[in-house]
Amino acid sequence: MSDKLTWGIIGAGAIARTFAGALATSKTGKLLAVGSRTQEAADVFGERFSVPRRYSSYDALLADTDVQAVYISTPHPMHAEWAIKAAEAGKHILCEKPLALNYPEAMAVVESACRNDVFLMEAFMYRCHPQTAKLVELIRDGAIGEVRVIQATFSFHGGSNFEGRLLNNQLGGGGIMDVGCYCVSMSRLIAGVATGKPFAEPIDLKAVGKVGDKSRVDEYALAVLKFPGDIVAELSTGVQVSQENVVRIFGSEGNIFVPVPWTCARDGGVSKIILHKNGRPQPEEITIETDLGLFAIEADTVAANIENRQAPSPCMTWEDTLGNMKTLDRWRGAIGMSYDIELPEADFPTVDRHPLTVRIANNTKYGLVEGIDKPISRLVLGAALEGMQIPLPHASVLFDEFFASGGNCFDTAYVYAGGMSERVLGQWIRNRGVREQVVVLDKGAHSPRCNPSDMTAQLLESLERLQTNYVDLYMLHRDNPDIPVDDFIDALNRCKNEGYIRSFGASNWTIERIQAANDYAKSKGLAGFTAVSNQFSLARMVAPVWGGCYSASDSKSREWFNKTRMPLMAWSSTARGFFVSGNPNDLLNAEMVRCWYSEDNFKRLDRAKELAGQLGVAPITVALAYALCQPSPMFALIGPQSIDELRISLKGLDVELRAGQLRYLNLED
C-alpha cells in the first residue's frame, strides 16, 4: 500500500465518475475500490478508471480493510444509511450533498461519526476551494462594509424524466435538495462571517415554489431568509428552469459579484471575484489560481484533516451541515413539499436500516410502578414534538437512540401537538414492533375538558391514535376541583377494568387532592393513583409554566413523597433549559425570566456549575442528577430536541449525588 489515502467509491454514477477522475490528479488520494449494485456496473467503472478492486455491493466494499476513506455518491435517500454503515466500518467519509434526506437523518449520521471516531464531511466542493476562502476574507475585512443583501441562485432544466432522481419523490428529487442546498449554504456562510461567526442561522424564512402534480417534488422555488444583523438573503433554485447561477452580495460600501460560485475552476486554473466599491468608476477583478481541479482540492482537504475528524470552516463542519439541513427542511415545509417517507403515517425505517436493539443495556436505570409489569426507565422521553419540523423522522431518530440506550418510557398527551404527538409515537411503535417492550405514559382530561366523561372519550381516541389497545400509565392531565375525587377514581377504575389502562395517576394535582383520591379508593376497595406527574427540579418554579400547574419541589411536597413512596414523574426536570441558558443578564427569553429567574435560582445555578466542574460534566447533567438522586422514587421527564441533548441527559444517570451534595445544591447547607 502507498502512503496516499486509499479511497473507495460507493456508487458508480456521474458524480462518482467526476470524483474518480479528480482523485487521479490529487496530491494525497488513491482510488482503490468501487462498489456498485451490480458486478457489471462495478467492472465498467473499474475499467474506465483503472480501479483494482471492484465490488458488486456496497457492503463488500466496506468490508475491504484496505479502504481507508469512502466517497458516497448514491441518490439522496441512501446517503444517511451508507454514511452510518461506513462509520461503523471505521471508514472516513466524504458524502455527497445533501448529507441526508432531512435534518433528523443528518443528526443520526453525525452521531455515528462521533461514536465511531471517523472523519465526516458533506461534499460541498466549492466550500473547499480557495475562491470561497477569498470571498470569506473579503467579507471579514469589510471590503463592502456591512453586508445587507445576499442573492444566490443555482438552477437548471433537468429534462422531463419522471423516473430519474431529479423529478422522483421516492429518490429525494426536487431543486431545493439537489442544488438549493448550495444557495442555503452560501447565504449562511456569508451572513455568519459578516456577523463574526463561521456561519449563521436564519431567524425567519418565507418561500414560494412550484410542486409538480406528477413529480410531487419542488420543480422550482424561491426563498427569502432574514439573518441576525438585519441581513436578508434571496435564494432561487430549480430543476425545471435555467437561471443565472451566480452570487451577489450587497453591502453598505459596495457589492461583490461571484460569476461562477459553485463550480469555480472545476478543472483548475483561474477563477475570479468582482469587487465594486461605491464611488469607484471601475470594479476590481480579483483572480484566484489553482493547479488542481475543484474535486481534487476537496479530496486533499479530507486527507489534510483526517486527524481532526472535521475540516475547518469554510469547509462544512458537522454543526454547519446540521444547520444547513434544518434550513432546507424549513424551505421545503414553507412550500408544502414532503417526501412520502416523511409523512406521519409512513413506515419510516431506522436510518441505518438495522433492526432496533438495545445497544447500552446497563446505562439506563429502572424503577417500578404498581400495576405495570415492566421495569420503567427512570428517564422518560417526552414526545410533545417541540421543535420538530418533520415530526415522524425527527421523533423516530430520537426515539431510536433513546431505546438503543436503554430507555423504554415515553410521555405523551391527548392535547400535545393537536394529537400529532400520540399519532407519531404510535406510528413509531408500530414501525419498530416494540409495543410490549415500551411503557406509554399518556395523559387526558386537560382543562377545560377536565371531567370523567371527556376523559373517557379522549382515552378511547388516544388508543386509536396510538394504535394500541391499552396505555401502561394513564394520567389526568389537570385537576378540576369542582368535581369530587370520587367521580374521577370511579371513572378511571371503569377504564382499568375494561383493559384500556394498566395503571393510572394524576398530573398537576395538589397533594391534598391526591391523598383524598387515594383515601376514597382505599375505602371502596378500588385502585388508586399509582404515580403523580408534577413539576420537580433543582430550580424553583417561580411562576407556573402553564395555568393549572403544580410543583413538587417545595419541602412539604418532598416530605409527602418521601413518606408515601409515591413515584413522581417529574416534568421540566431541568427547569426547561435554565441550567443551560440561565443568565441574569439575558432578559430576551421572557418565559425563562418569568418562570425561573430569581436570586435563589441563580445561586443554585452557580452551585450546579461548581459541582459540574468538579465532576467533569455539564451543569444540566448535575441538575438532572439532582432529581434522579432524590430519596423518593423519581422518574425524570426530558424533552431533548437533538441526539446531542439526549446524550447529555443520559449522562445524568451516571452521576451519583450524596445527601450532602443534594442539600448544598438546594441551598439547604
JORAJO-V532339 format. One record per run of one state. SS is the DSSP state (~ for helix, > for strand, _ for the rest). FROM is the first residue (numbers start at 1). TO is the last residue. If there is no record, write none. Layout:
ss:SS from:FROM to:TO
ss:SS from:FROM to:TO
//
This chain:
ss:_ from:1 to:4
ss:> from:5 to:10
ss:_ from:11 to:13
ss:~ from:14 to:23
ss:_ from:24 to:28
ss:> from:29 to:35
ss:_ from:36 to:38
ss:~ from:39 to:49
ss:_ from:50 to:52
ss:> from:53 to:55
ss:_ from:56 to:57
ss:~ from:58 to:62
ss:_ from:63 to:68
ss:> from:69 to:72
ss:_ from:73 to:75
ss:~ from:76 to:88
ss:_ from:89 to:91
ss:> from:92 to:96
ss:_ from:97 to:102
ss:~ from:103 to:116
ss:_ from:117 to:119
ss:> from:120 to:123
ss:_ from:124 to:124
ss:~ from:125 to:128
ss:_ from:129 to:129
ss:~ from:130 to:140
ss:_ from:141 to:146
ss:> from:147 to:155
ss:_ from:156 to:156
ss:> from:157 to:157
ss:_ from:158 to:164
ss:~ from:165 to:167
ss:_ from:168 to:168
ss:~ from:169 to:171
ss:_ from:172 to:174
ss:~ from:175 to:194
ss:_ from:195 to:203
ss:> from:204 to:211
ss:_ from:212 to:217
ss:> from:218 to:227
ss:_ from:228 to:230
ss:> from:231 to:238
ss:_ from:239 to:239
ss:> from:240 to:240
ss:_ from:241 to:246
ss:> from:247 to:251
ss:_ from:252 to:253
ss:> from:254 to:258
ss:_ from:259 to:268
ss:> from:269 to:277
ss:_ from:278 to:283
ss:> from:284 to:290
ss:_ from:291 to:293
ss:~ from:294 to:304
ss:_ from:305 to:305
ss:~ from:306 to:308
ss:_ from:309 to:317
ss:~ from:318 to:334
ss:_ from:335 to:339
ss:~ from:340 to:342
ss:_ from:343 to:365
ss:> from:366 to:367
ss:_ from:368 to:375
ss:> from:376 to:377
ss:_ from:378 to:378
ss:> from:379 to:382
ss:_ from:383 to:390
ss:~ from:391 to:404
ss:_ from:405 to:408
ss:> from:409 to:411
ss:_ from:412 to:415
ss:~ from:416 to:432
ss:_ from:433 to:434
ss:~ from:435 to:437
ss:_ from:438 to:438
ss:> from:439 to:444
ss:_ from:445 to:451
ss:~ from:452 to:466
ss:_ from:467 to:470
ss:> from:471 to:476
ss:_ from:477 to:484
ss:~ from:485 to:497
ss:_ from:498 to:500
ss:> from:501 to:507
ss:_ from:508 to:510
ss:~ from:511 to:523
ss:_ from:524 to:530
ss:> from:531 to:533
ss:_ from:534 to:534
ss:> from:535 to:535
ss:_ from:536 to:550
ss:> from:551 to:551
ss:_ from:552 to:554
ss:~ from:555 to:564
ss:_ from:565 to:566
ss:> from:567 to:571
ss:_ from:572 to:574
ss:~ from:575 to:581
ss:_ from:582 to:589
ss:~ from:590 to:596
ss:_ from:597 to:598
ss:~ from:599 to:615
ss:_ from:616 to:618
ss:~ from:619 to:628
ss:_ from:629 to:633
ss:> from:634 to:638
ss:_ from:639 to:642
ss:~ from:643 to:654
ss:_ from:655 to:658
ss:~ from:659 to:665
ss:_ from:666 to:669
//
